[in-house]
Amino acid sequence: MKKNQFEIGCETCNIRLHSVFHVLDEAQVKSLSLQKSCAVYKKGQYIFNEGGIPSGLFCVNSGKIKLAIVGYDGKEQILRLAKAGDILGYRALISNERYHSSAIALEDTSLCIIDKQYFFSQLEQEPKLMLEVARKMSADLKKAEEHIVSLSQKNVRERLAEALLFLKATYGLQDDKSTINVKLTREEIADYIGTSTESCIRLLSEFNQDGIIELHGKSIKIINLSLLIRTANIED
Amino acid sequence: MCKHAQHLGDQVKKFQEITYPHLTIVLTHALHCNAANRAAIPEKKVAKEVIHAIQTEFHSLITYEQKLVFPAILQLFDHKHNSKHTPDLANLLKLTKSKEHKLHGYVGTLHTILQIEALQVHSGCETRVVSQFEQIFFPDKQVWNQLIADRINNCACFRKNMIQASGFHSTAQKTGNE
């Protein structure tokens, strides 16, 4: 992969002040500057691949990067995004494992790579840097946990959308061509989805607010069928 | 009764009384066996999560098929069908095939995870999920889907019901397969 080289000293790098390296003193910054090499990646270029062996720590100077893996269904799943000042590849580096995701430049991106051995020696010598890296890991872990919660909620949303499509296909629509031709209690719908009645009521209300359906007692009117199908994540 | 409806009814009975209960047991067993070893091997945890996903999708498929899809299909092939409303068979099949496709993806993922060296031993229960889905569920579903496709083309009762649903009078009313 051909990369355009660029060099900027860590001493004059403003982005460093927003990264984990802001805790280093002048001599340490000077030393860091000698141990890194920098490159520019074009939009769409891979910075590292899933399964690759980490050789150092990436520090983003400019641009945006996505970290993604290929999910169970073969679709790409974006884990998180990185921007200027973020460090990349630290999880695999610290745990001495292969990369579990790929990093791909979303736009033209410049970043520096800091030698693995040098990074570890700095961690051992500078407790403040170790603490900053731990803080960064904690923040990313929090984001990952929030992501898991949103995914599980999304999953129930998918299942409600799917249930409404099944009911529409089975019972059809009333003369107005949009109201599902069956009246079920919230409890009965919850049984189809495999969730609690309370969650079902909350999700139906969310669908109502999102303009997907309209609720009239037990009647459900589909307002936006294409959005309902998208929400159900139905594959052709 | 239409002979095609009878044949489909037999297949539904096979799903409900043999295939689905058997696979439910296989999944439950896979989630509970080797519990002591699982904690020691991180990949086991991942395999367990995938089996959970298979179980959720599989139970969801069973629910829709038993409550909506199977009754709707049998109704469409019944020569005595006189309900005002006719189920949208194409959409029902599309929805169920989408769920089968998801299951296929999950089982494939589980198969890949089980190739990891650390899981080569003590993964008999998990491997059984893959083999039973591949040897029983997917082939049975293929047969079922082919059966439906054949019946759509050949069953006079089905054509009569579809014509009635579309509001036209049928000339096929006396040509059922009963």
Interface residues (C-beta under 8 A of the other chain):
Chain A: Y72 D73 G74 R159 E162 L165 F166 L167 K168 A169 T170 Y171 G172 N181 D191 Y192 G194 I234 E235 D236
Chain B: V50 A53 T56 H59 S60 T63 Y64 K67 L68 V69 A72 H85 T86 P87 D88 N91 L92 K94 L95 S98 H101 K102 G105 Y106 T109
